Amino acid sequence: MIVKKFILILSIVIIVYGLVVPKNEYVNISIQNDIFIDVPNRDNMENYAKLKDKYPAFSKMNLVDFVNMKKYKKIKNGIYFLGSSRCISCQNTAPILNYVLKKNGMYAYYIDIIDSNNYNNLDYQELRSELKDYLKNYLEDKNVLTYPAIFVVKNHKIVSYKEISLNNLSIKKINNETISKFNDIINKAKK
C-alpha cells in the first residue's frame, strides 16, 4: 500500500513538473535559408561553413569604407556585424543572425575584422584602431573590439551594441530564448 502511494505521488509530481517547467523548444533556423531578400552588395559568406544559404542577409562592407564613413560622419543607419570566419563563435553567430534578419526582412553590414589579405598590414591595424575608438566612445571607454559583435547605428550614433559568445552552440539546438536575444538587437534598428 505504501509503495502504491509513493508511486502515485511520484507520478503526480512528474506530471505536474512536466506541465509547469517550460520546454526548451528548438527553432529550425535553416527554414529561412535560400529565401531571397534584397541586399545591396551581398556578401556570399562562403567562408562561414555553418551558414548554408545561397542568399545570406549580409552586405559586405570593408573596414576602410566604414572608417571613411566615420571620418566624414556619414555612417549608414543599420545593423553591423563584426566577425571573422576564423572565429568559432562568429561561425555560430552568423546563421542565427541570418535567420533573424531574414525573418524581419532586414540585412546587416558585415565587416570582416580579420581580413586575411590585410591583417598584417600596418594601415589595416590603424583602421582597426579607429573602429575600436569609435566603439569605445559609445561604450564609455570599455575595452572593445571583441567579436563577434552586433551593433545598430541610427543618425550616425550607436544605439545598441552586443558582444556574442556562442562557442559551444549547436546550430541544431537553437532555442526561442537565443532567437529572442537576437530579435532584441534587431528591433533597435526598427524603432
N, C-alpha and C positions, 0 to 999 in steps of 0.2 A: 504494500500500500504506500509506504514512504517513497519507494523507488518510482512508482507511478506519479505521485505528486511532484517529485523532483523533476521527472521528465516533462510533465505538463508545464511546470513553472519555467523550466529551461526553454521549452518550445515557445512559450508566450514571450519570453524575453528576447529570443532570437527574432521572432516575427515583428515585435514592436521595434527592435533595433533596426531591422531592415526597412521599416516604414519611416522611421524618424531620421536616420542618417542619410544625408544626400548622397546620391550615387555619382560617381565620377564618370560621367558620360564623355566619351571621346568624340572629337569632331574630325570628320574626314576632310582635311584641308585640300586634298587633291581634286575635289569636285569643282573648284574654280579654275583648275588648270585648263589651258587651251581656250578659255573664253577670251575673246578679243575685246580690249578696251583701247581707246585711242591714247597713245603715249608718245609725246614728241621725243625724238632721238632715243628710241627704245634701246636699252642695253639688253643683250641676249642672255647675260648672266651665265654663260656657258661653263664657267669655272665653279659654279655652285652645283655640286653633284646632287644635292637633295632637292633642288628646285627643278622639278621636271615639268616645265611649262614652255610651250612654243612662244607664248606672248606674255612674258613677265611684265608686271606693273612697275617697272623701274626705268627711269630716264637717266641716261648716262650723263654725268657731269664730272668734268676734270677738276682736280683741286685748283689748278691755275685759274679756271673760269670762276670758281667760287670766290677765290681770293680777290680776283679783279672786280667781281660784283661788290664785294665788301668794300674795297677801296673807293669805289665810285658810288657807294650807298645805293646800289641797285640790286640787292639780293631779292630774288624772286620769292613771292609768297608760296608756301607749300611745305611738303614733308620731305625731310632729308634723312637718308640712311647712310651712316658712316660704317664701312665694313671692309673686309678683305676675304677673298676666297681661301686664303691660307689659315683663317681663324675658324676653329670648330664651332664656337658659339655663333659666329656670323653664318656659317653653313646651316645651323639650326634655325636661326632667326629669319633668314630670307624667305623660306617657304611659308612661314606663318604670317609674316608681314605681307607677302604677296597675296595670300588668301584674304586677309582683312582688307587690304587696299582694293582688291577686285570686288569684294562683297559690297564695298562702299562706293564703287565706281571712281576710284581715285588712283593716283600713282605717286611714287616717291622719287626724288632725285637721288641717284646712287653715286656716292663718292668713294672710290677705292682708296682707302687710306694708306695702303702699302702697294702702290703701283710698282710692280716688279721691274718695269722698264726704267723707272726714275728713282727708285728708293735710295740708292747710294749717291745720288746727285745732290750737291750742296744746295742748289736752288730749290730742289724739291723739299729738302729738310727745312729750308726757310719758309716755304709755303705752309708746311705742316705747323710750324711755329705760329704763323699768322692765324691759321684756323684755330689753334689752341688758344691764342689770345682773344679771339672773337668769342669763343665759347666761354672762356674764363670770365669775361666781363658779365655775361649773363648769369653765370653760376657763382658769382661773388668770390672769385679767387680760389675756388676748389681746384684741386689737381684734375685736369680733364684730358681728353683725347684718349679715353679708353674706348674700345669698340668691341662689339657693335654698339652703336648709339643711334637713336632716332630723335630728331628734333623738328619742331614746327616753327616756321617763320611767318610772321604777319607784319606788314608795314615795316619791313627791314629789321624787325626785332624778333628774338626767340621768345615764343610764348609757352613752349613746353620742351623739355629735354628729358630723355630717359635712356640710361645705360641698361643694356640687356645682358643677362648671363644665362645661357642655355647650353652649357657644356655637355650635360648628360641627358639631354632631352631626346626621346624617341619621337620621330615625326609621326609615328602611328599612334602615339598616346598623347595627343594634344587635347586638353580638356577645355570646357567653356570658360573656366577661370583664366587660363592663359590667353584665350581669344579676347576676353573682356579687357585684360590689361592692354592689349594692343589696340582695341577699339577706343579705350580712353585716350590714348595718344592721338589717334587718327581724328577723333571727334574735335580736338582742339583746332584742327585745320578747318573744320566746317563752320565754327562759330564766328 
